[in-house]
Amino acid sequence: MPQYKLTVNNKEFTANADAEMPLLWVLRDLLDLTGTKYGCGVASCGACTVLVDDVPVRSCQLQVQNCGSAKITTIEGLSEDGTHPIQQAWEKVSVPQCGYCQAGQIMNVAGLLKKYKQPTEEQINEMMAGNLCRCGTYTRIREAIHSVIEEVNK
């Protein structure tokens, strides 16, 4: 079985995995980083979103062999204690009901803010379009996004 050297949350890991194993399962099963969730397996829901070189990627569709020397950030890598501004905005607005999709939502917003300092509504809509929330907390998600944009641009 091939060995892959990965940089995840600013730490070096070696994973023994099949080349075609999705990054999602490497993170969850081999590296024990279970904050990233399995939602659909076909990149349609966004629950498995992580940042790869600061770009949101659906980890259920990214094979470990294609990660190369990329810098991977999971929800655990944003903040160990939940003090990242996005996480604080989520908490302040009480976004989650079940919470299952929230790691993916938060990572997508992290990617949005890496790309745009003050994103427009159109940019927010475009970036968040692929993230589903089965509980329907979209209004609170949107409120939290605006809250964090305001906070980081003070």
N, C-alpha and C positions, 0 to 999 in steps of 0.2 A: 504494500500500500504506500502511495507517495506521501511525502512529508511536505507540508506547506508552512512557511514562516509568515506570520501575520502580525501586523501592528494594529492592536485593538485597544482603544481607550488609552493610548500612549504607552502601552506595554507590549513587549514582544512575546509572542506565543508560537509554539510549534504544534501543528495539528496533523495527525495521521488520518487521512481521509481519502475516499475515492475522489478522483478528479472532478467528477460531475456532481458531487454533493453540494447542495445549495448552502450558501453562506449561513442562512438562517439556522440550519441544523448543526453546522460547525459551532456557531455561537452558543446555541442552546445545549446541545448534547455533548460536545467535546470541551468547550470552554466554560460551561456552566454559567453563561450569561443569559439568564432566562427572562430578562425584561423585554426583549424583542419577542413579539408574539406571532404565532401562526394564525392566519385568518382564512386564507382561501387557497394559497399555493399557486395562484395564477397571476399574481401582481395586480389584482383588481381592487383590493380593499385598503391597502396601505398599512395594515397592522404590523407588518414586518419591516417597516422602513428604518434604515440606518443611514448614516452619512458615510460616503466613500469619497475621500478627498474633498470633504465639505459639501458634497452633492447628495441629495436624498436619493436612495436606491432601494428598490424592493428586494430584500435579501433572500426571499423565497425563489427568486429567479436568477440570482447571481451565483454561478458555480465557483467553488473555491479556487479552481485552477485559473480563473480569470481575475483574481484579486491582486496578483502580483505584489508590488511594493506599496500598494495603496494604504492610506491612513484610514482606518475604519473607526467610527465612533458610534457606540450604542447608547441607549438611554442611560445606562449605568455610567457612561463616560461623560455625560453632561455635568453631573454633580453627584458625589457619593451621598450627600446628605439632603438632596432636594432643594438646594438653595440657588440653583440656576434661575435667572430672571424669568425664563419661560415656565419653569416648574412653579415658581412663586405666583405667576399670573394665573396659572391653571388652578392653583389652590385658592387664591384670592377670589376668583369668580365661581368656585365650586363647579368646575367643568364636568368631571366624570360622574357617571351614574354607576355603571358596572366597571368602567375603567379599562376594559380589554383593549380598546383601540388607541388609548391615550398615548402610549409610548410612540407609536407610529405618527400620531398627530403632532406630538411635541417635536419629534425628530424632523418632520417636514417643516415645521415653523423654524427650527434651528437652521435648516438649509435655506429657507426663505430669507432669514436675517443675515446669513453669510453672503447671499447674493445681492440683496437690496438693503440699504440702510433704512430707508423709509419707503417700503413697498406701497404701491397704489392698490386700490380695490381690485383692479384687473389682475395685477400680479399676485395678490393674495388668492383670488378666485382660481387662477390658473394653477398655482402651486398646490392648493388644497383640494382640487377637483378629484384627485384619485384616492382620497382618504374617506372611508365610510365609517359612520358611527351608527351602529344599530339601535342605540338608545335615542338618537335624534337630538343630541346636545349641540347642534350646529350653531345656534344663537350664542350659547355660552362660549363655545370654541372661538367664534368670531370676536366676541367681547374680550376674551383673554388675549387674542392676537393683537388687538388694538391697544390693550393695556400694556403689553410688553413692548410694543413699538414705541409707545409714549415714554415708557420707563427708560429704555436704552438710549433714547434720543434726547434726554434731559440735558 
